[in-house]
Amino acid sequence: MYGEDLCPNNQEPPGLPAPGTLLVDTSRADRVGEFRGVAGPYWSLRPVGGGAEWEAEPRHVRPALLIEQLRARTARLNARSRGEVL
């Protein structure tokens, strides 16, 4: 049968997002980060409120839902109002 040797979960990674796009890394408890660029086979993401970048496999990354974007941006603004970030 055609395609019987293919893994049904084998998906092509999504297209390259624009820098700054908010994405969710599903391999890290749905952590939200800004797309920073490509590092070899991985995508570099940075927390919305600043901090250390991390690398994620593109197959474990999806666009952030509007509510996830709102939560991440609100958390950053709250941290900023407390003087924790610039």
Secondary structure, 3 states (H helix, E strand, C coil): CCCCCCCCCCCCCCCCCCCCCEEEEHHHCCEEEEEEEEECCEEEEEECCCCCCEEECHHHEEECCHHHHHHHHHHHHHHHHCCCCC
